């Protein structure tokens, strides 16, 4: 096993303190026990609840209760010659501002040639004090490969069958491959939890399990970023118009999912507010069958120096762990428009973003939406960063008819009872959001008189609406003129 060899190389180098950050404690302990047995080393495990035990046997050593105290434990290690391997689980709280603990660890490290003892600190998260940094090595546990994930699924399927009269777990190859793709980026222990969640409810792995698996995966990752998991994606059947965008995505779907060298990186959707950019972003994830993550720039910024960039880095790292996925950056100009009034925070955020876009090789497809591309720096939207900039224009008459059909049908209203050409003609200059609001307003009116929705109700609601194209006619006209020869019409 590659990770056994890598860990063995670190321990054989007699580095006195080794840090392993992983939520998969059992797996780490199993690897260390195997190493100790191969090298014929004494092996001990420490937990604050049980004190010091012989590793692998759970047998307490002499004075184990006293040695539950971290200081007494380290004093014992310093005074007991080895060679021995001591694994300290969840020791991270005692590394914070405790000079005696840090001094004891430094003594173990500095006297390691005589003591021949190695301490391995195991926890979900560890911050090593600066004075111990040069005496410490860090080891990252490998994440499971596709082959290991498949073996894990088979194991869980056999366990389920054993408890259900030998019934087989139902699935198909396509769904199985997508499940494995969605399990990438989590530990063995977390993958086991996710597979059980998919299997044990109904004895099957189906398409309907994948959104739940992705949502649970997002929660298990427990990042400090500011991403939100969007459980409800959309289907392009619920998106009127946008034929060029739909064709572009269909042409590149397989290239993105098959991990080719020329995998598409992402797109920018530019358009007027309420024109359907957010709906299109959700539909990209639904069309490709991928989890959708939304980067909320409103919660990204922090008043403390450097925290905003850290929030962004954590969010991007979490997106990589969720890959393959769609990363929706909504109203991106609010986050990285390089103004002069934020102590250059926006410039640092932009630099972090550009570096990640250049170096990231995980299958994360960016869908950035913007209402005003003129506020964005040109280096963000150039080819190579994003593949294409699409302009989501005001819907034409045919598309407005389709929008009425979608929203009436969604609410269980008979579409054929209405003259959609007349409604489309009355809503010249309306966005999709404004048409939907007109339908909602008309239903309220019909409900107030305890009647059914009529053509007159819809036309009345339309006539009471002042669309964005009227209220902000100059700015929208300027945006449409700018986009005409600079973007691709969606």
VMD Tcl script that draws the C-alpha trace (Angstrom):
set ca {
  {0.00 0.00 0.00}
  {1.49 3.33 -1.08}
  {0.51 5.28 2.03}
  {2.03 2.60 4.32}
  {5.30 3.03 2.44}
  {5.13 6.84 2.62}
  {4.36 6.83 6.34}
  {7.08 4.25 6.90}
  {9.66 6.48 5.20}
  {8.80 9.34 7.58}
  {8.96 7.15 10.69}
  {12.14 5.38 9.55}
  {13.80 8.78 9.21}
  {13.38 9.07 13.01}
  {11.61 12.38 12.89}
  {10.63 12.68 16.57}
  {7.17 14.23 16.14}
  {4.77 13.32 13.32}
  {1.41 15.03 12.75}
  {-1.47 13.23 11.02}
  {-4.60 15.30 10.35}
  {-7.48 12.97 9.57}
  {-11.02 12.25 10.78}
  {-10.32 8.57 10.04}
  {-8.64 7.74 13.35}
  {-9.13 3.99 13.16}
  {-7.41 3.76 9.82}
  {-4.46 5.82 11.02}
  {-4.08 3.61 14.10}
  {-4.20 0.47 11.94}
  {-1.43 1.81 9.69}
  {0.75 2.72 12.68}
  {0.17 -0.65 14.36}
  {1.23 -2.43 11.16}
  {4.38 -0.32 10.99}
  {5.24 -0.99 14.66}
  {4.80 -4.75 14.20}
  {6.98 -4.76 11.09}
  {9.76 -2.84 12.90}
  {9.23 -4.70 16.21}
  {8.61 -1.45 18.09}
  {6.69 -1.02 21.33}
  {3.40 0.63 20.38}
  {1.23 2.72 22.69}
  {-2.03 4.62 22.23}
  {-3.13 7.51 24.43}
  {-6.59 8.97 24.94}
  {-7.55 11.42 27.65}
  {-10.49 9.18 28.60}
  {-8.44 5.98 29.04}
  {-4.86 7.03 29.57}
  {-1.99 5.01 28.06}
  {-2.67 1.57 26.56}
  {-0.77 -1.06 24.62}
  {-1.67 -0.29 21.02}
  {-3.83 -2.84 19.26}
  {-4.75 -4.67 22.48}
  {-6.54 -2.03 24.56}
  {-4.61 -3.19 27.63}
  {-3.85 -0.41 30.08}
  {-0.25 0.05 31.17}
  {0.76 0.52 34.79}
  {-0.52 3.81 36.22}
  {-2.66 4.31 33.10}
  {-5.13 6.49 35.02}
  {-2.43 8.91 36.13}
  {-1.05 9.03 32.61}
  {-4.37 10.38 31.33}
  {-2.92 13.72 32.42}
  {-1.05 15.18 29.39}
  {1.88 16.51 31.43}
  {2.40 13.25 33.31}
  {2.17 11.35 30.03}
  {4.90 13.42 28.37}
  {7.05 13.23 31.52}
  {6.70 9.43 31.30}
  {7.76 9.40 27.62}
  {10.77 11.63 28.33}
  {11.92 9.38 31.17}
  {11.27 6.02 29.42}
  {13.87 4.96 26.82}
  {12.57 3.31 23.66}
  {12.47 2.49 20.90}
  {8.72 3.03 21.05}
  {5.94 4.61 19.07}
  {3.43 6.72 21.01}
  {0.19 7.73 19.29}
  {-1.62 10.59 21.01}
  {-5.21 11.02 19.88}
  {-6.97 14.39 20.12}
  {-3.99 16.12 21.69}
  {-4.63 19.40 19.87}
  {-6.29 21.28 22.80}
  {-3.10 20.91 24.85}
  {-0.85 22.50 22.22}
  {-2.40 25.93 22.68}
  {-0.54 28.30 24.99}
  {0.75 25.66 27.39}
  {4.50 26.18 27.79}
  {5.08 23.02 29.84}
  {3.45 20.79 27.21}
  {5.48 22.43 24.45}
  {8.68 22.09 26.52}
  {8.06 18.38 27.12}
  {7.49 17.78 23.39}
  {10.65 19.70 22.59}
  {12.58 17.53 25.10}
  {11.30 14.37 23.41}
  {12.46 15.74 20.06}
  {15.84 17.04 21.20}
  {16.67 13.82 23.10}
  {15.36 11.52 20.39}
  {18.82 10.08 19.58}
  {19.06 8.72 23.12}
  {15.37 8.04 23.80}
  {14.52 6.64 20.34}
  {10.86 7.47 20.98}
  {8.52 8.86 18.32}
  {5.30 10.73 19.07}
  {2.50 10.72 16.48}
  {-0.21 13.33 17.03}
  {-3.52 12.30 15.45}
  {-6.54 14.59 15.21}
  {-9.03 16.08 12.77}
  {-7.08 19.34 12.94}
  {-3.71 20.27 14.44}
  {-1.84 23.53 14.65}
  {1.80 22.93 15.61}
  {3.46 25.67 17.71}
  {6.17 27.54 15.81}
  {9.00 26.32 18.08}
  {8.13 22.70 17.24}
  {7.73 23.27 13.50}
  {11.28 22.29 12.47}
  {11.14 19.18 14.66}
  {7.88 17.95 13.14}
  {6.81 16.17 9.95}
  {3.27 16.12 8.61}
  {1.67 13.13 6.91}
  {-1.53 13.29 4.90}
  {-3.62 10.16 4.71}
  {-4.37 9.22 1.11}
  {-7.97 9.47 0.00}
  {-9.51 6.28 -1.40}
  {-9.06 5.53 -5.10}
  {-11.94 4.60 -7.41}
  {-10.99 0.92 -7.02}
  {-11.07 1.20 -3.23}
  {-14.43 2.97 -3.36}
  {-15.86 0.21 -5.54}
  {-14.55 -2.40 -3.08}
  {-16.14 -0.46 -0.23}
  {-19.50 -0.35 -2.04}
  {-19.34 -4.12 -2.62}
  {-18.55 -4.70 1.07}
  {-21.51 -2.61 2.20}
  {-23.78 -4.30 -0.34}
  {-22.75 -7.73 1.02}
  {-23.43 -6.59 4.59}
  {-26.88 -5.32 3.60}
  {-27.62 -8.59 1.79}
  {-26.56 -10.61 4.84}
  {-29.16 -8.79 6.94}
  {-31.90 -9.00 4.30}
  {-32.24 -12.70 3.45}
  {-29.58 -12.58 0.74}
  {-31.31 -9.98 -1.42}
  {-29.03 -8.15 -3.83}
  {-28.63 -4.38 -3.83}
  {-30.23 -2.98 -7.00}
  {-28.29 -0.52 -9.16}
  {-26.88 -0.02 -12.66}
  {-23.40 0.71 -14.00}
  {-24.14 4.34 -14.88}
  {-25.43 5.21 -11.42}
  {-22.60 3.28 -9.78}
  {-19.99 5.26 -11.72}
  {-21.65 8.54 -10.76}
  {-21.77 7.50 -7.11}
  {-18.04 6.72 -7.17}
  {-17.33 10.09 -8.79}
  {-19.33 11.82 -6.05}
  {-17.48 9.91 -3.30}
  {-14.09 11.21 -4.39}
  {-12.47 13.59 -1.93}
  {-13.71 12.01 1.32}
  {-11.98 9.66 3.73}
  {-12.63 5.91 3.86}
  {-14.75 6.34 6.99}
  {-16.88 9.10 5.47}
  {-17.26 7.16 2.21}
  {-18.58 4.22 4.23}
  {-21.19 6.47 5.87}
  {-22.29 7.85 2.49}
  {-22.58 4.41 0.88}
  {-24.63 3.09 3.80}
  {-26.90 6.12 3.48}
  {-27.49 5.29 -0.17}
  {-28.05 1.54 0.31}
  {-29.77 0.97 3.63}
  {-32.94 3.02 3.08}
  {-34.30 0.85 0.24}
  {-31.64 -1.68 -0.75}
  {-30.83 0.16 -3.98}
  {-28.44 2.73 -5.40}
  {-30.48 4.93 -7.73}
  {-30.32 8.39 -9.30}
  {-32.54 9.72 -6.51}
  {-29.86 8.83 -3.94}
  {-27.16 11.03 -5.51}
  {-28.45 14.48 -4.39}
  {-28.80 13.22 -0.81}
  {-25.31 11.69 -0.93}
  {-23.87 14.97 -2.20}
  {-25.64 17.00 0.48}
  {-24.41 14.68 3.23}
  {-20.90 14.73 1.75}
  {-20.91 18.53 1.88}
  {-21.92 18.44 5.55}
  {-19.27 15.83 6.42}
  {-16.51 17.95 4.92}
  {-17.33 20.62 7.53}
  {-15.18 23.32 5.96}
  {-14.81 26.83 7.34}
  {-15.61 28.27 3.92}
  {-18.69 30.24 2.96}
  {-20.09 27.85 0.36}
  {-23.73 26.82 0.36}
  {-24.98 23.52 -0.97}
  {-27.89 24.12 -3.34}
  {-30.05 21.04 -2.97}
  {-32.64 22.09 -5.55}
  {-31.19 22.28 -9.04}
  {-33.21 22.80 -12.19}
  {-33.76 21.04 -15.49}
  {-33.32 22.92 -18.75}
  {-36.92 22.04 -19.58}
  {-37.80 24.68 -16.98}
  {-35.56 27.28 -18.65}
  {-37.11 29.07 -21.63}
  {-34.87 30.14 -24.49}
  {-31.03 30.13 -24.22}
  {-30.55 27.75 -27.19}
  {-26.88 28.64 -27.72}
  {-26.00 28.05 -24.06}
  {-27.83 24.72 -24.03}
  {-26.06 23.56 -27.21}
  {-22.67 24.66 -25.82}
  {-23.17 22.70 -22.61}
  {-24.44 19.60 -24.39}
  {-21.38 19.58 -26.66}
  {-18.99 19.75 -23.69}
  {-20.78 17.56 -21.17}
  {-18.83 14.39 -21.88}
  {-15.50 16.22 -22.03}
  {-16.04 17.59 -18.52}
  {-17.25 14.34 -16.98}
  {-14.59 12.14 -18.60}
  {-11.64 14.12 -17.18}
  {-9.94 14.94 -20.47}
  {-7.04 17.38 -20.71}
  {-9.28 19.89 -22.48}
  {-11.94 19.85 -19.78}
  {-14.03 23.06 -19.92}
  {-13.32 25.44 -17.04}
  {-16.44 27.56 -16.83}
  {-18.62 30.33 -18.24}
  {-19.75 33.84 -17.41}
  {-23.45 34.69 -17.64}
  {-24.00 38.41 -18.13}
  {-27.43 40.02 -18.30}
  {-30.09 42.17 -16.73}
  {-31.40 41.40 -13.26}
  {-34.22 38.86 -13.33}
  {-33.27 37.66 -16.81}
  {-32.74 34.04 -15.78}
  {-29.00 33.86 -15.02}
  {-29.49 32.19 -11.64}
  {-31.98 29.73 -13.08}
  {-29.52 28.89 -15.87}
  {-26.73 28.34 -13.32}
  {-28.91 25.85 -11.43}
  {-29.84 24.17 -14.70}
  {-26.17 23.57 -15.61}
  {-25.81 21.41 -12.49}
  {-29.13 19.68 -13.13}
  {-28.31 19.04 -16.80}
  {-24.90 17.53 -16.02}
  {-26.16 15.72 -12.91}
  {-23.64 17.40 -10.60}
  {-23.83 18.92 -7.11}
  {-24.24 22.70 -7.12}
  {-22.25 24.88 -4.70}
  {-22.97 28.58 -4.36}
  {-20.21 30.96 -3.30}
  {-21.91 33.72 -1.32}
  {-19.82 36.87 -1.69}
  {-22.03 38.60 0.85}
  {-20.59 36.42 3.66}
  {-17.11 36.10 2.18}
  {-15.78 39.42 3.43}
  {-14.45 39.76 6.97}
  {-13.30 42.90 8.76}
  {-10.09 41.23 9.99}
  {-7.04 41.47 7.77}
  {-6.44 38.29 5.76}
  {-9.64 36.54 6.88}
  {-11.50 37.24 3.61}
  {-8.78 35.58 1.53}
  {-8.70 32.64 3.95}
  {-12.47 32.26 3.64}
  {-12.10 32.16 -0.13}
  {-9.25 29.62 -0.05}
  {-11.25 27.36 2.28}
  {-14.27 27.61 0.00}
  {-12.27 26.77 -3.12}
  {-10.62 23.85 -1.34}
  {-14.04 22.55 -0.34}
  {-15.21 22.84 -3.95}
  {-12.24 20.71 -5.02}
  {-13.20 18.06 -2.45}
  {-16.78 18.08 -3.76}
  {-15.61 17.66 -7.37}
  {-16.99 16.93 -9.86}
  {-19.32 19.83 -9.18}
  {-20.60 23.17 -10.44}
  {-19.38 26.23 -8.53}
  {-21.86 29.07 -8.90}
  {-20.37 32.52 -8.21}
  {-23.45 34.70 -8.04}
  {-23.07 38.44 -8.78}
  {-19.32 38.03 -8.89}
  {-18.72 41.74 -9.41}
  {-19.74 42.32 -5.76}
  {-16.82 40.21 -4.59}
  {-13.89 41.02 -6.84}
  {-14.54 44.42 -8.40}
  {-11.21 46.07 -7.70}
  {-12.26 49.25 -5.95}
  {-10.14 51.65 -3.93}
  {-12.17 51.77 -0.71}
  {-11.59 48.35 0.88}
  {-7.88 48.46 1.77}
  {-7.06 46.43 -1.37}
  {-9.00 43.40 -0.07}
  {-10.75 43.00 -3.44}
  {-7.38 42.93 -5.20}
  {-6.12 40.20 -2.89}
  {-9.34 38.24 -3.39}
  {-8.93 38.60 -7.15}
  {-5.32 37.41 -6.94}
  {-6.38 34.36 -4.89}
  {-9.13 33.59 -7.39}
  {-6.89 33.94 -10.46}
  {-4.17 31.75 -8.93}
  {-6.69 29.02 -8.15}
  {-8.25 29.21 -11.62}
  {-4.79 28.81 -13.18}
  {-3.61 25.94 -10.96}
  {-6.75 23.97 -10.16}
  {-7.00 20.64 -11.98}
  {-10.05 19.28 -10.12}
  {-13.27 19.00 -12.16}
  {-14.93 22.14 -10.81}
  {-17.02 23.95 -13.45}
  {-17.45 27.65 -12.72}
  {-20.67 29.45 -13.55}
  {-20.16 33.13 -12.75}
  {-23.10 35.51 -13.04}
  {-22.84 39.28 -13.34}
  {-25.15 42.24 -13.88}
  {-22.33 44.63 -14.79}
  {-19.24 43.17 -16.43}
  {-17.67 46.61 -16.75}
  {-16.86 46.43 -13.03}
  {-14.86 43.23 -13.50}
  {-11.12 43.17 -14.26}
  {-10.32 41.96 -17.79}
  {-7.89 39.29 -16.57}
  {-10.80 37.42 -14.96}
  {-12.94 37.04 -18.08}
  {-10.23 36.45 -20.68}
  {-10.14 33.15 -22.55}
  {-8.19 30.58 -20.56}
  {-9.73 31.65 -17.27}
  {-13.29 31.07 -18.47}
  {-14.29 29.43 -21.73}
  {-17.05 31.80 -22.83}
  {-19.06 34.87 -21.86}
  {-22.78 34.50 -22.63}
  {-25.24 37.38 -22.67}
  {-28.70 36.59 -21.28}
  {-30.85 39.15 -23.08}
  {-34.45 40.16 -22.48}
  {-36.67 37.35 -23.78}
  {-38.24 37.74 -27.21}
  {-41.92 37.09 -27.95}
  {-41.53 33.33 -28.50}
  {-39.54 32.89 -25.31}
  {-42.05 34.95 -23.32}
  {-44.81 32.59 -24.49}
  {-42.72 29.68 -23.22}
  {-42.14 31.43 -19.89}
  {-45.89 31.83 -19.42}
  {-46.37 28.15 -20.27}
  {-43.76 27.06 -17.73}
  {-45.14 29.13 -14.85}
  {-48.79 28.31 -15.51}
  {-48.02 24.62 -15.87}
  {-45.88 24.64 -12.70}
  {-48.91 25.88 -10.77}
  {-51.30 23.33 -12.23}
  {-53.18 25.85 -14.40}
  {-54.47 24.72 -17.80}
  {-52.22 26.50 -20.29}
  {-54.64 26.08 -23.22}
  {-57.19 28.32 -21.45}
  {-55.03 31.36 -22.17}
  {-53.89 33.23 -25.28}
  {-50.15 33.16 -24.82}
  {-49.44 35.26 -27.97}
  {-51.54 38.06 -26.48}
  {-49.75 37.74 -23.14}
  {-46.36 37.76 -24.88}
  {-47.26 40.89 -26.81}
  {-48.32 42.65 -23.60}
  {-45.04 41.82 -21.85}
  {-42.59 43.36 -24.31}
  {-39.44 44.26 -22.34}
  {-40.32 42.00 -19.36}
  {-37.77 39.66 -17.78}
  {-38.64 36.10 -16.84}
  {-38.80 37.07 -13.15}
  {-41.25 39.87 -13.92}
  {-43.49 37.52 -15.91}
  {-43.48 35.02 -13.04}
  {-44.40 37.77 -10.57}
  {-47.28 38.84 -12.84}
  {-48.63 35.26 -12.78}
  {-48.34 35.15 -8.97}
  {-50.04 38.55 -8.59}
  {-52.90 37.53 -10.89}
  {-53.48 34.34 -8.89}
  {-53.77 36.36 -5.69}
  {-56.36 38.57 -7.38}
  {-58.37 35.57 -8.62}
  {-58.17 33.94 -5.19}
  {-59.47 37.09 -3.47}
  {-62.72 36.91 -5.44}
  {-62.83 33.11 -5.07}
  {-62.71 32.61 -8.82}
  {-60.45 30.97 -11.36}
  {-57.54 32.71 -13.03}
  {-58.48 34.42 -16.30}
  {-56.76 36.10 -19.23}
  {-58.01 39.46 -17.93}
  {-56.40 38.80 -14.52}
  {-53.04 38.17 -16.17}
  {-53.28 41.20 -18.44}
  {-54.30 43.35 -15.49}
  {-51.28 42.21 -13.48}
  {-49.03 42.87 -16.47}
  {-50.43 46.40 -16.91}
  {-49.74 47.17 -13.26}
  {-46.07 46.18 -13.62}
  {-43.32 48.60 -14.55}
  {-40.53 46.38 -15.89}
  {-36.84 46.97 -15.28}
  {-36.41 47.84 -18.96}
  {-38.60 50.91 -18.32}
  {-37.35 51.92 -14.87}
  {-33.70 51.53 -15.86}
  {-34.04 51.84 -19.60}
  {-30.83 53.79 -20.18}
  {-28.52 51.45 -18.28}
  {-30.08 48.31 -19.76}
  {-29.88 49.74 -23.26}
  {-26.21 50.54 -22.68}
  {-25.56 47.00 -21.40}
  {-27.25 45.42 -24.43}
  {-25.27 47.65 -26.78}
  {-21.98 46.78 -25.03}
  {-22.68 43.04 -25.10}
  {-23.78 42.91 -28.74}
  {-20.31 42.53 -30.29}
  {-18.41 41.34 -27.20}
  {-20.35 38.29 -25.98}
  {-22.18 35.24 -27.27}
  {-25.97 35.52 -27.16}
  {-27.20 32.79 -24.85}
}
mol new
graphics top color blue
foreach p $ca { graphics top sphere $p radius 0.5 }
foreach p [lrange $ca 0 end-1] q [lrange $ca 1 end] { graphics top cylinder $p $q radius 0.2 }
display resetview
